[in-house]
Amino acid sequence: MIRIVLEPRPAPLPFMWIGAPLIALALTVIFSSILFLALGLNPLTTLRIFFIDPLSTLNGISEWLLKASPLILIGLGIAVGIRANVWNIGAEGMFTMGAILAGWLAITFGAGNYPWLLPAMIVAGAVGGMAWAAIPAFLKVKANANEILVTLMLNYVASLILSYLVNGPMQDPQGMNYPQTAPFEPSALFPPLFEGMRINASILITVVAVVLAWLFLDRSFVGFQMSVGGAAPAAARYAGFKQSRSIWIGLLVSGATAGLAGMMEAAGPLGQLTPVLSPGYGFTAIIVAFVGRLTPLGVVFGGLLLSLLYLGGEAVQMSLSLPASLTRTFQGMLLFFLLAADVLILYRVRIRRRA
Amino acid sequence: MGVTEPAHRLELRGITKRYPGITANDGISLAVGPGEIHAVLGENGAGKSTLMKIIYGAVEADAGEILWNGAPVTIGNPAVARRLGIGMVYQHFSLFESVTVVENIAVATAGKLDLPMLSARVRELSQRYGLPVDPNRLLHHLSVGERQRVEIIRCLLQDPKLLILDEPTSVLTPQAVRRLFEVLRTLAAEGCSILYISHKLDEIQELCDSATILRLGRVVGTASPKQSSAAELARLMVGSALPHIHREPVATTREPRLEAIGLSAKSEDPFGTDLVNVSLAVHGGEIFGIAGVSGNGQGELLSLLSGERTAQADMVQLDGKPVGDRAVSARRTQGLAFVPEERLGRGAVPAMSLADNALLTAHADGMVRRGLIDRRKVAGFAEAVIGKFGVKCTGPASTARSLSGGNLQKFIIGREISLKPHVLIVSQPTWGVDVAASAFIRQALIDLSRQGAAVLVISEELEELFQICDRIAVIYQGRLSPAKPRAATNVEEVGLLMAGVGPAFRPAA
């Protein structure tokens, strides 16, 4: 009988922290090629349309960054949360609540052309996401409720609230009864960075967030305390760090970033609120956080990669009329192979013969 | 019984087991005859436990041969071992708290479930071997010694030909150790072979017929313990002469630096022990020891003294100031330092570097400015601890989990001592630590106390307490006996107190 066993390595392979995502990407490319072959497509052409063509124009790069920005922003928050051992699966709902609160400001005060409106919307976006994140944080601290379940279920609540609002109180009176708000006034929109492209000033928020996240996780004592609370709760108690604070920080930070991303989407490419605001950014950002090894710089790369997968997915939909679910398949494969490669960092495979 | 008995009940030939980065067993050979009590002697990390797990089928050897009654066997899992007639009493019991003794035994017994019959057999065995246990009592009512009897009876029910005991006395009072030895001698006289694993030389000299000594995974010698001196055995086991510990005379402060006054608290654990009216006073310059079998309220007392749990303000005092209601950080600011029993996960974060683990409790030492960590200072502190306390590692960037138990303990104790505490509380300072590191740690504790700090040591090892402490008290079922100077008490008396015999433990009317 042959048995395959996993043995823990004495020390994790150091270079594999960078190697694992690359191996995962390579395996994803290999297996997707098999998939394309099975669909009767030339894998090389398809991969070119998927990964290279979207970035061959300036406008393509603008679209790439426009999609990467919310992914990176949300991914940073999720990475902070996971460092605190808080698994936020509810970034989608926090994204929505941030967009709703900011959108309400935009509709209520948009006509006044106030210079403070956009900054106020930025604050409102973060506050909306944090308020939504405060619910699972409170329930976890007070009642030890599992944050994975609570955040997941709150996604549906948020999406129904949005649906109610765009069909009711916030519906555009001149909108021919379409379920959407009135288009935001220019004072409620991010100015474009370059003429004729959709990339706008909101990307600066993401850049600042990357720096802040690095400072927080790598240099700040509060970030350290939070990581201790996530990695070893008994050690945190021993050192006198408050466990509940780790949970609050982990969830509020991820709520703020997701809410901001929602606001950026509403006050950017969308320009209004519609029943569906996000193409799954809140979930994809979980993959971004893991591909990025929960480090701010890694999350930037993860966000750029996953954003490219979105664009490539759209491109093959249009030019090869492949189904939209292909993007999801790609994401799934990438995460699957990444987690598998991670196992190899910590363990090694041994094959044993047994009599 | 026409078959002639082979010379050896169990024989091991060249047993080798490699783990990543370490060879736990390297070509180990040993033989145990019928009715022989054979010691496997070695320090923590010498490979004793791995070897026993191989014999019991819980771990698979990479190479080597096991002969049972002269015939080669493959012991793929513990069920096979039990069928051959091998029984094992682990160091950490595998019993269920919330059910009765006989139900615990039934779980591990093959065949039809017949509780009344099993109870009768348990009673019979417990009488025959002098292992008093009531089969119908709930397990969480039993003392540690009684639990061990349950484990042993569970093995005896299988009618074993070889019984393995892994450090069986670490949880027993001296008196209970003596009773256990009688049981083992009776069993051996009936022809049952016994493999006795320990690092305690006096026990092995008293009990065992022969000994195999392991060091770093290899057999370094065999001996007949009754003919060898303790010093010879120790030299074989450690590889060098035992280090000597200096103890200068005490000059204590007049006022106690750490005081508990009438400390009572319910345990947070449903099977834990409530503290009842515990009072103690530790003066600067002395080491105060608390003996006791584990699970008698040590954990509760420690968390109340450290601040991980709080009580009424005046129940705990540091340098005369009430701190009973203050949290950990407030007590640390007042000069308290603490080394918990669990190193990985409480005293240190396993996945973090030694530098980060220095930051864990030393952060007040100027390592954080305006909320930001001064990485250079942190690394410098960690490096100083590593150098001063001889921690073997690759540097401050090594993760805590990559260190051996003894080295990590040296780091944690070094970290706490480097904070120049007024009061240091240490739980199980040398549990699982090799002899050389133990001596170093004990010396460091003595030196700290002689510099004027109050040191409180909680330990299950009487030998250790008598070696380093100036006064000793005993905790039993959440009550603390009055402390006695070391010279005014002895192992015998402390042992009786550990078993709850003494006026201090009579429940108040």
Interface residues (C-beta under 8 A of the other chain):
Chain A: E7 P8 R9 P10 A11 L215 R219 S220 F221 V222 F224 S227 V228 A231 A232 A234 A235 R237 Y238 A239 G240 R348 R352 R354 A355
Chain B: Y19 P20 G21 I22 E60 T74 G76 S306 G307 E308 A327 V328 S329 R332 F338 P340 E342 G345 R346 G347 A348 V349 P350 A351 M352 D356 L359 L360 T361 H363 V368 G371 L372 I373 R375 T399 S402
